[in-house]
Amino acid sequence: MNSQEQQTLTALKQSLMQSNHQHVIAQSKQFLNAKPSEDATREAMYVMAVAYRLAGEIKSAISTLLHLVEIFPDYGRGFQELGYCYLRENAHSEAANAFYQATRFNPALVAAWQQLEAVYKRDNQPQALALAQQHISFLQSLPKPLLGAHDLMHEGQLHKAEQVCRQFLAKNKHHPEAMMLLAELGVQLKVYHDAEFLLESCVALYPDNDKAQAAYQGLLAKLGKFPQAAKVARARLAQQPESFSIKVSLAHALVGVGELEEAIGIYHRLLADKQDRPALWVALGHALKAKGDVKEAIASYEKAAMFAPDFGDAYWSLANTKTYRFDDNALTAMQQQEALETTKLDDRIHLCFALGKGFEDAKQPDKAFEYYNKGNDLKKRTHRFDIARTEVALEAQASACDAELMSEFSGCDAPDPIFIVGLPRAGSTLLEQILASHSMVDGTMELHDILGIASSLSNQKKAYPFNLADLSDEACIALGEKYMAQTQAYRQSAPFFIDKMPNNFVHIGLIKRILPNAKIIDARRDPMDCCFSGFKQLFGEGQEFSYSLDDIGRYYCAYEKLMNHWHSVLPDHILTVQHEDVLDDLEGQVQRILDFCGLPFEPACLSFYETKRVIKTPSSEQVRQPIYKTGMQQWKPFESYLDELKLALTKRSNMS
């Protein structure tokens, strides 16, 4: 939002406070006609709706708000205002749902919680009432600046929230709630190193604060530091041996480490106590799928859907096995569920992607694309992703890591890591499975450690990646050794191991600075196949570029441009493996990959589908069967809808 927009909105709010309702409505319309920025649009529509309500024009207010939450489906304050409008219309059920949505998207809205408290008292819902009252009590206990910072954060004003929080901490050093809030803001701003330091400090200062322990454990899991997360969970469980939530979090960390039997045992024991726990059935399904027990995983996902017919994650998890098929009755029921106003946003998104896959399998590409597009559109609106900023960031890598810098290697000389990089859905899981079938290579998972090291370098006087040139030999060695130590927990006893984090392609300069002997394999796939496959995939986290055809096309071009740079400054250090070549000539490409890694040929690499190991990516079932080509050109039936993607990819052909 620029300064002119901010001034206009400030004037509108002042007029609203002076009860100049019609003036506010007219000026808001004029402002919106000028097509302001997204943030300014959201605020102006909200102000206009409030003016309509205060002027007694309730139907106009509701119409404005419904349009507002359609454009910004996670705008908590918009739902709260909608609740007030429905109350004026005596539409109590609609009001209750609006207030509930408000608290889901902005848990800091005390007034919305108080409205729900009245609803739960009236409808005699003791469990929901207790939770609402607990939340109200917590919010009212917060110092006003922190409550305001919570509100700003949930409305997406992260930098303002951070400023308020830091000002409060300057006067109230080591306040635990402020430290936890600042850490949460750090996570949302992707300053993970700072967030981890804050929570680690908070836990050290307040060892009895389980909320801080839980936040720290959650961040460790988010960063892929599952061994540490499991350690924290076990310590918490020793203090609270009957805690349901801690047991669940321990099981989640154990799945991350790959200790599936213990995790599955925890899930089974908790479900034996009470079957009606749909989220737990899905978590169990994920663990079983990672283990390779797909039949049992599907049964778990179906149980989740049985207990909660509106639980979108259950349906998407079924679709995401890539082998499950919904029948016509299931598709109809899912469509009805997705269309309900009471279905939560997250569930709607999951249902849309599941319906897209269901209709694609049913050979109905028009219907399939309708739901894929709807799911992507809803998901994109919940992010503040800017492809232009990402393009600049990738160009910065090329600028900082020039040929001169990349000609000098001085890091940890361990040859153990084999990095497989690229874009999601480009065939990297297949390459990982081939290599992990070799007796001298451990398969691990998508490790977050390089991303974490990059994050730790981001908060320096000189910005990353430009500070890579300033790293001393000793610093490079120390960072390489840190990576080796952190990843040890995911290895068995083989001399080499795989790190299959696709996004590491961004950080190849960092990798070669700190691990000069690491092997790097770039998994490449036909751009239309790769991009459309990414567009169809609802990722658990990250990959924000994948929820728009234009974004994903531009991202592919930026990726390819950066990879071309890495090849030019690191000749012979990176092996590009084209997915289509692997499908056409498996033995030849396997030999090529093994030669690059300095490994002797082993027949097990050709029968990779027989290798039993933990796989947690969407392609897990696809790489547990022999090579097949049905994944090629899956975009063709959707071609009439993909002009935006084709246009974005024209930049690629212009570069070559």
QUIURWO-V136231 format. One record per backbone hydrogen bond with DSSP energy under -1.0 kcal/mol. NH is the residue of the N-H (numbers start at 1). CO is the residue of the C=O. If there is no record, write none. Layout:
# QUIURWO-V136231
nh = <NH NH>
co = <CO CO>
This chain:
# QUIURWO-V136231
nh = <6 7 8 9 10 11 12 13 14 15 16 17 18 19 20 21 24 25 26 27 28 29 30 31 32 33 35 41 42 43 44 45 46 47 48 49 50 51 52 53 54 55 56 57 58 61 62 63 64 65 66 67 68 69 71 72 75 76 79 80 81 82 83 84 85 86 87 88 89 90 91 92 95 96 97 98 99 100 101 102 103 104 105 106 109 110 113 114 115 116 117 118 119 120 121 122 123 125 129 130 131 132 133 134 135 136 137 138 139 140 141 147 148 149 150 151 152 153 154 155 156 157 158 161 162 163 164 165 166 167 168 169 170 172 175 179 180 181 182 183 184 185 186 187 188 189 190 191 192 195 196 197 198 199 200 201 202 203 204 205 206 209 210 213 214 215 216 217 218 219 220 221 222 223 224 225 226 229 230 231 232 233 234 235 236 237 238 240 243 247 248 249 250 251 252 253 254 255 256 257 258 259 260 263 264 265 266 267 268 269 270 271 272 273 274 277 281 282 283 284 285 286 287 288 289 290 291 292 293 294 297 298 299 300 301 302 303 304 305 306 307 308 311 312 314 316 317 318 319 320 321 322 331 332 333 334 335 336 337 338 339 343 348 349 350 351 352 353 354 355 356 357 358 359 360 361 362 363 364 368 369 370 371 372 373 374 375 376 377 378 379 380 381 382 383 390 391 392 393 394 395 396 397 398 399 400 401 402 406 408 412 418 419 420 421 422 431 432 433 434 435 436 438 441 442 447 452 453 454 455 456 457 468 471 476 477 478 479 480 481 482 483 484 485 486 487 490 491 496 497 498 499 500 504 505 506 511 512 513 514 515 518 519 521 522 523 524 530 531 532 533 534 535 536 546 547 552 553 554 555 556 557 558 559 560 561 562 563 564 565 566 567 568 569 570 573 575 577 579 582 583 584 585 589 590 591 592 593 594 595 596 597 599 605 606 607 610 611 615 620 623 632 636 638 639 641 642 646 647 648 649 653 654 655 656>
co = <2 3 4 5 6 7 8 9 10 11 12 13 14 16 15 19 20 21 22 23 24 25 26 27 28 29 32 37 38 39 40 41 42 43 44 45 46 47 48 49 50 51 53 52 56 57 58 59 60 61 62 63 64 65 67 68 72 74 75 76 77 78 79 80 81 82 83 84 85 87 86 90 91 92 93 94 95 96 97 98 99 100 101 102 106 108 109 110 111 112 113 114 115 116 117 118 119 120 125 126 127 128 129 130 131 132 133 134 135 136 137 143 144 145 146 147 148 149 150 151 153 152 156 157 158 159 160 161 162 163 164 165 166 168 172 175 176 177 178 179 180 181 182 183 184 185 187 186 190 191 192 193 194 195 196 197 198 199 200 201 202 206 208 209 210 211 212 213 214 215 216 217 218 219 221 220 224 225 226 227 228 229 230 231 232 233 234 236 240 243 244 245 246 247 248 249 250 251 252 253 254 254 258 259 260 261 262 263 264 265 266 267 268 269 270 275 277 278 279 280 281 282 283 284 285 286 287 288 288 292 293 294 295 296 297 298 299 300 301 302 303 304 308 310 311 312 313 314 315 316 318 319 327 328 329 330 331 332 333 334 335 340 344 345 346 347 348 349 350 351 352 353 354 355 356 357 358 360 359 364 365 366 367 368 369 370 371 372 373 374 375 376 377 379 380 386 387 388 389 390 391 392 393 394 395 396 397 400 402 405 514 497 519 499 521 502 427 428 429 430 431 432 435 438 496 445 448 449 450 451 452 453 465 468 472 473 474 475 476 477 478 479 480 481 482 483 487 488 440 416 442 418 445 501 502 503 507 508 509 510 511 515 417 419 575 421 577 526 527 528 529 530 531 532 543 544 548 549 550 551 552 553 554 555 556 557 558 559 560 561 562 563 564 565 566 570 520 522 524 578 579 580 581 585 586 587 588 589 590 591 592 593 594 602 603 603 607 608 290 617 619 629 633 635 636 638 639 642 643 644 645 649 650 651 652>
